[in-house]
């Protein structure tokens, strides 16, 4: 079974997004010795395929020399694990030199835009949009694939139509995040999107997606449909990520997820000590994450969506409660809303068209509108 290691070269970031929960101006920058320690740690840790995602903060602050050395160390040193790579960046520090290095490994890039320039700059800081688009052009010119995450906040939800049209008209694929309460913020809920609004947003985007099939990709909707079709979670929010996802901070500390990097109480070990799974499992952070899994089993057992939801994200569940497990992901309301919508539409299509919907090679008739099944089959 594949697993995921998120490498956080630094928590530092040049942008000042209003709702950010992960930036730390005083954060150190990872050195290449830590990457070598990662290779040693993982060599005998497990034999499954591994995906490395460089995240932050702003991972490009590590610089071209870091990636020029780090990527071959990981790719060749862990060749038996068939490593794959990804990168999440605001693109401000992208250069032709960096783009060429990343292109050698065909690394997909995720970046962030919250919609049109005025709205993006309001939420993420003046000048953010132009700097990101400048980096986007450099990345695209190098042949790199770039997708954008759009964070919907309590403010921007009022402009959902403008935001959708922006991505559609500019030919940009879309992945969305609801703004979350922050463990680090003094006013954690200011920008947070309510679960009710998030649920209605997902249904709205499902409709818009079906109206514009072939013109845009909304990755969240694809994954949610696949969850329902396969009866299991397909992205980290909807799986038991414990023990299959790790994050390595700038100093080599190991955490359960990148969202916890920089929080001492979530350190499970350090790569320089070459810890095995048994070593990590003795940490309080490991035990807490598995406690969340047990909590879900006990409290969500009767929910019809438990197999492909799994209580949502542990961070989302613990952030509003001072890192205590007192409930599941508060977006449970939203997840139930969209899962019910997808399930109801699927059942209606199935009853309306019988077994014809399983004729995969044919797809929908030319004179019919795409239905939910077209999205379910899209990522199989």
C-alpha positions in Angstrom: 0.0 0.0 0.0 1.4 3.4 -1.0 2.2 6.0 1.7 2.9 9.7 1.8 5.7 11.7 3.2 5.4 15.5 3.2 8.7 17.4 3.3 8.5 20.9 4.8 11.7 22.7 3.9 10.5 25.7 5.8 7.5 27.2 7.5 8.6 30.6 6.3 6.6 32.3 3.5 6.8 35.7 1.8 3.1 36.1 1.5 0.8 37.2 4.3 -2.5 35.4 3.7 -5.2 36.5 6.2 -6.3 33.0 7.2 -2.9 31.3 7.1 -2.2 28.8 9.9 1.2 27.4 8.7 3.6 30.4 8.2 6.4 31.2 10.6 8.8 33.9 9.7 11.5 32.6 12.1 11.3 29.1 10.7 14.7 27.6 9.7 15.3 26.2 6.2 15.9 22.4 5.8 19.4 21.5 4.8 20.5 18.7 2.5 21.7 16.6 5.4 18.1 16.2 6.5 17.2 14.8 3.1 20.0 12.3 3.5 18.6 11.4 6.8 15.2 10.9 5.2 16.7 8.5 2.7 18.4 6.5 5.5 15.2 6.5 7.6 12.9 5.3 4.8 15.3 2.7 3.3 14.1 0.0 5.6 11.0 1.7 7.1 8.7 -0.1 4.6 8.8 -1.3 1.1 5.6 0.3 -0.3 5.6 3.0 -3.0 6.1 6.5 -1.6 4.9 9.9 -2.7 6.9 13.0 -1.5 5.1 16.3 -1.4 7.2 19.4 -0.8 5.0 21.8 1.2 5.3 24.6 3.6 5.3 27.5 4.3 6.9 28.2 1.0 9.0 25.3 -0.1 10.7 27.2 -3.0 12.5 29.3 -0.3 14.9 26.3 -0.1 16.3 27.3 -3.4 17.5 25.7 -6.7 20.6 24.1 -5.2 18.5 22.3 -2.6 16.2 20.7 -5.1 19.1 20.0 -7.5 20.6 17.8 -4.8 17.5 16.6 -2.9 15.5 15.2 -5.9 18.2 12.7 -7.1 19.0 11.7 -3.5 15.4 10.7 -3.0 14.7 9.3 -6.4 17.9 7.2 -6.6 18.4 6.4 -2.9 14.8 5.1 -2.6 14.5 3.7 -6.1 13.0 0.4 -4.7 10.1 2.4 -3.4 9.2 3.9 -6.8 9.1 7.5 -5.4 6.8 10.1 -6.9 6.9 13.8 -6.3 4.6 16.8 -5.9 5.0 20.4 -4.9 2.7 23.0 -3.2 3.8 26.6 -3.7 2.6 30.1 -4.2 5.0 30.3 -7.2 6.5 33.6 -6.2 10.0 32.2 -6.1 9.7 30.2 -9.3 12.5 30.8 -11.7 13.4 29.2 -15.0 16.3 27.4 -13.3 14.0 25.9 -10.6 11.3 25.1 -13.2 13.9 23.2 -15.3 15.0 21.1 -12.2 11.4 20.2 -11.3 10.6 19.4 -15.0 13.3 16.8 -15.0 11.1 14.8 -12.6 7.8 15.9 -14.1 6.6 17.2 -10.8 3.0 18.4 -10.7 2.5 21.7 -8.9 -0.3 22.9 -6.7 -0.7 26.6 -6.2 -3.3 28.9 -4.7 -5.6 31.5 -6.1 -8.8 32.6 -4.5 -10.5 33.9 -7.6 -10.2 37.2 -9.5 -7.3 39.5 -8.7 -9.2 41.8 -6.4 -10.6 39.0 -4.3 -7.3 37.1 -4.2 -5.3 40.1 -3.1 -8.0 41.0 -0.5 -7.6 37.6 1.2 -3.9 36.8 0.5 -2.3 40.3 0.4 -1.8 43.0 -2.2 0.2 41.9 -5.2 -0.3 38.2 -4.5 -2.2 37.5 -7.8 0.3 39.0 -10.1 3.3 37.4 -8.4 1.6 34.0 -8.5 0.6 34.3 -12.2 4.2 35.4 -13.1 5.5 32.2 -11.5 2.7 30.2 -13.2 3.8 31.3 -16.6 7.4 30.3 -15.9 6.2 26.9 -14.7 4.0 26.4 -17.7 6.8 27.4 -20.1 8.9 24.6 -18.6 6.1 22.1 -19.3 5.0 21.7 -15.7 1.4 21.0 -14.9 -0.1 23.5 -12.4 -3.4 23.2 -10.6 -4.9 25.8 -8.2 -6.4 25.5 -4.8 -9.1 28.1 -4.1 -9.8 28.8 -0.4 -13.4 29.8 0.2 -13.8 32.0 3.3 -16.8 33.4 5.1 -16.2 36.5 2.9 -15.6 34.9 -0.5 -18.5 32.5 -0.4 -20.7 35.5 -1.3 -18.9 35.6 -4.7 -18.9 31.9 -5.6 -20.4 32.5 -9.1 -17.6 35.0 -9.9 -15.0 32.6 -8.6 -16.2 29.7 -10.6 -16.5 31.8 -13.7 -12.9 33.0 -13.2 -11.5 29.5 -13.2 -13.7 28.4 -16.1 -13.0 31.4 -18.3 -9.2 31.2 -17.7 -9.0 27.5 -18.4 -7.8 26.7 -14.9 -8.5 23.5 -13.0 -9.9 24.0 -9.5 -9.5 22.3 -6.2 -11.2 24.0 -3.2 -10.5 24.3 0.5 -12.8 25.7 3.1 -11.0 28.2 5.3 -10.3 26.5 8.7 -10.1 27.7 12.2 -6.4 27.9 13.1 -4.6 26.3 16.0 -2.2 29.3 15.9 -4.5 32.2 15.5 -5.8 34.5 18.2 -9.0 34.8 16.3 -9.3 31.3 14.8 -12.8 31.6 13.3 -12.7 35.0 11.6 -12.3 33.6 8.1 -13.6 30.1 8.6 -16.3 28.8 6.3 -19.3 27.3 8.2 -20.0 23.6 7.5 -23.5 24.5 6.3 -22.1 27.0 3.7 -19.5 24.5 2.6 -22.0 21.8 2.0 -24.2 24.1 -0.1 -21.1 25.3 -2.0 -20.2 21.7 -2.9 -23.7 21.0 -4.3 -23.5 24.3 -6.2 -20.1 23.3 -7.7 -21.4 19.8 -8.6 -24.2 21.4 -10.6 -21.8 23.9 -12.3 -19.3 21.1 -13.1 -22.0 19.0 -14.8 -23.1 22.0 -16.8 -19.5 22.6 -18.0 -18.1 19.0 -18.4 -15.0 19.0 -20.6 -14.3 22.7 -19.9 -13.0 22.5 -16.3 -12.0 20.0 -13.7 -13.1 20.4 -10.1 -10.9 17.8 -8.3 -12.9 17.7 -5.1 -16.1 16.8 -6.9 -14.2 14.1 -8.9 -12.9 12.5 -5.6 -16.2 12.8 -3.8 -17.9 10.9 -6.6 -15.2 8.3 -6.7 -15.6 7.8 -2.9 -19.3 7.0 -3.4 -18.7 4.8 -6.4 -15.9 2.7 -4.8 -17.4 2.9 -1.2 -14.0 4.0 0.2 -12.1 7.2 0.7 -9.8 8.2 -2.1 -8.1 11.3 -0.6 -6.5 11.9 2.8 -9.5 13.8 4.2 -11.6 10.6 3.9 -9.3 7.8 4.9 -7.5 6.5 8.1 -4.3 8.4 7.3 -2.7 7.3 10.6 0.5 5.4 9.9 0.4 6.1 6.2 1.0 9.8 6.2 4.0 11.6 7.7 5.5 15.0 7.6 9.1 16.0 8.1 9.8 19.5 9.4 12.8 21.7 8.6 14.8 20.2 11.5 14.0 16.6 10.7 11.2 16.2 13.2 8.5 13.7 12.2 4.8 14.6 12.5 1.5 12.8 11.6 0.7 15.5 9.0 2.1 18.8 7.6 -0.7 20.7 9.4 0.9 19.9 12.7 4.5 20.8 11.8 6.0 23.3 14.2 3.7 22.1 17.1 6.0 20.4 19.6 3.3 18.2 21.1 2.9 16.5 17.7 6.5 15.4 17.2 6.7 11.6 16.9 10.5 11.4 16.4 13.3 12.7 14.2 14.7 11.3 10.9 18.3 11.5 12.2 17.4 8.8 14.8 16.1 6.5 12.1 13.0 5.5 14.0 11.0 2.4 13.1 7.2 2.2 13.2 7.3 0.8 16.7 9.4 3.8 17.8 6.9 6.2 16.3 4.0 4.4 17.8 5.2 5.0 21.3 4.9 8.8 20.9 1.9 10.7 22.3 1.2 12.1 18.9 0.8 8.7 17.3 -1.4 7.5 20.1 -3.6 10.6 19.8 -4.1 10.0 16.0 -5.1 6.4 16.6 -7.4 7.6 19.4 -9.2 9.7 16.8 -9.7 6.6 14.6 -11.2 4.7 17.6 -13.4 7.7 18.3 -14.7 7.6 14.7 -15.4 3.8 14.9 -17.3 4.3 18.2 -19.3 7.4 17.3 -19.8 7.1 13.5 -20.5 3.4 13.3 -24.2 3.9 12.3 -23.5 6.5 9.7 -24.1 5.3 6.1 -21.1 7.2 4.9 -18.5 6.0 7.4 -16.7 3.7 4.9 -15.8 6.6 2.6 -15.7 9.4 5.1 -13.9 8.1 8.2 -14.8 11.1 10.3 -13.0 13.5 8.0 -9.7 15.2 8.9 -8.2 14.7 12.4 -6.7 18.2 12.3 -10.1 19.8 11.5 -11.5 17.9 14.4 -8.9 18.9 16.9 -8.1 22.5 15.8 -11.2 24.1 17.4 -10.9 22.1 20.6 -7.3 22.8 21.7 -6.1 19.6 20.1 -8.6 17.5 22.2 -10.7 14.8 20.6 -14.3 15.9 21.4 -15.9 15.3 18.0 -15.2 14.4 14.3 -14.3 16.9 11.6 -16.9 19.8 12.0 -17.3 19.7 8.2 -19.2 16.4 8.8 -22.4 18.4 8.0 -21.0 19.4 4.6 -19.7 15.9 3.8 -23.1 14.3 4.6 -24.8 17.0 2.4 -22.7 16.3 -0.7 -22.5 12.5 -0.2 -26.3 12.4 0.1 -26.6 14.5 -3.0 -24.3 12.3 -5.1 -25.9 9.1 -3.8 -29.4 10.3 -4.5 -28.5 11.4 -8.0 -26.7 8.1 -8.7 -29.7 6.1 -7.5 -32.1 8.2 -9.6 -29.9 7.8 -12.7 -29.6 4.0 -12.1 -33.3 3.6 -11.8 -34.0 5.8 -14.8 -31.6 4.1 -17.2 -31.1 0.6 -15.8 -28.0 -1.3 -16.7 -27.2 1.0 -19.6 -25.1 3.2 -17.3 -22.5 0.4 -16.9 -21.8 0.4 -20.7 -18.5 2.3 -20.0 -17.3 2.5 -23.5 -20.3 4.3 -24.8 -20.8 7.1 -22.3 -23.8 9.4 -22.3 -25.7 9.8 -25.5 -24.9 12.9 -27.5 -28.3 14.5 -26.9 -28.2 13.8 -23.1 -26.7 15.9 -20.4 -23.8 14.4 -18.4 -24.9 12.8 -15.2 -23.3 11.9 -11.9 -22.1 8.6 -13.4 -19.9 10.4 -15.8 -18.0 11.9 -12.9 -17.9 8.6 -11.0 -16.2 6.9 -13.9 -13.9 9.8 -14.7 -11.0 8.8 -12.3 -11.3 5.1 -12.4 
